[in-house]
Amino acid sequence: MEQQLILDDALIAKYDQSGPRYTSYPTAVQFHEEFTADDYAGIARSTNASGRPLSLYFHIPFCDTICFYCACNKVATKDRSKGDEYLQRLYREIALQGELFDRDRPVEQLHWGGGTPTFISHAEMRELMRVTGEHFQLLPDDQGEYSIEIDPREATAETVAVLREIGFNRMSLGVQDFDPRVQKAVNRIQSEEETLAVLNAARAEGFRSVSIDLIYGLPHQTRESFENTLERIIEVGPDRLSVFNYAHLPQIFKPQRRIQADELPPPETKLEILHMTAAKLAEAGYVYIGMDHFAKPDDELAVAQREGTLYRNFQGYSTHANCDLVGMGITSIGSVGNCYAQNLKGLDDYYKAIDAEQLPVFRGIRLSRDDELRREVITRLICNFSLDFSAVEKQWNIDFQEYFGPELARLSGMADDGLLEISGQNIQVLPVGRMLIRNICMVFDAYLKDSKGQRFSRVI
């Protein structure tokens, strides 16, 4: 598959709207509190018959300082003892969750996210991984995909060595922008030296993949200023890059109220930045994976996309489609069997549930057959930019064109615009349509017509 990105300004303007990022389908908007912890536990136990491997996600919510652009669930504090108080409950949740799953199910994927996972001490990192290994079968010798989100301001070469020692082999580094004026406006002062020290330490310690996160659309950014940051990043050659569009939603995310709206770049500047980024990364040999992600051609994500095995979940793109995902810690979301389940969002509520020896699940959804079918279609499109009708028909025992007749009719307009091609047995997303893949997937979303009041980020 030709993994390139082509931007068409007129089509971007035509299709510029808000929509889901499809880290799940149905999206979290559809989760409800009628789905209980008991429902989740029953489904989790039933998955043991499958023998599927597991993916574990741990949410570490604490941050020493707040970045004004942040839309994550976090707790701002300089009190490091808060970490131990949280971890003691997290250890208990690990035990409660571990009781649901057979020990012979290997953990092929593990991820620490946040917040700032490196907020906790080195000793606490070791202990968290030790406790995890008591209740789940962790894989040795880099057989698993074990990753962590890193704030370079909260990590040293010693930190990286500890992480490698306890089993991590992949990391993503938050950078956003090196420009001092931009950093000041978003309250994230981070030098190139801090960032490169962590990246170089990761390479020295044998990390198999290093990803860097950038954000465009932040205050004071220009095409030229962002190009300077991007060129510096390209020089050091990370395996992957995520280049996100900043979504300014101060009515939802309180820290964003500290950002001055009149300092944000106008849409035409953001589009210039996007054009420049796509061109620079293509010139440097990166391929477009989709949904803001780029990777070197020999990276696992790029290979999986070419082979049609790429997957997407709450941590982004993945090569582990066959795993049940167990989410632990506040606000984390799991995807187990035919359900999604989300943990309580507040520390006090989470602590209360754990102290009562209860799973902290407070809402979720059990997927219908139609949900699962549409999830399959959306996942194939958003990961591989193509969809083979016969494969879906064989798996789900349907006539694709009959089942999705209204959706195919709606896609015909996108085909006329050159976003995709529809043949008798296939949808193929064309290079110009890849930046607009969310729009294409939204056609198959049965819930959007009832979500007009829901705020999603802009697709571009």
Secondary structure, DSSP 8 states (H G I E B T S, - for coil): --------HHHHHHH--B----SSSS-GGG-BTTS-HHHHHHHHHHGGGTT--EEEEEEE-EESS--TT--S--EE-S-THHHHHHHHHHHHHHHHHHTTS-TTSEEEEEEEEES-GGGS-HHHHHHHHHHHHHHSEE-STT-SEEEEEE-GGG--HHHHHHHHHTT--EEEEEEE---HHHHHHHT----HHHHHHHHHHHHHTT-SEEEEEEEES-TT--HHHHHHHHHHHHHH--SEEEEEE----TTT-GGGGGS-GGGS--HHHHHHHHHHHHHHHHHTT-EEEETTEEE-TTSHHHHHHHHT--EEETTEEES-TT-EEEEESTT-EEEETTEEEEE-SSHHHHHHHHHTT---EEEEEE--HHHHHHHHHHHHHHHHSEEEHHHHHHHHTS-HHHHTHHHHHHHHHHHHTTSEEE-SSEEEE-GGGGGGHHHHHHTT-TTGGG-TT----B--
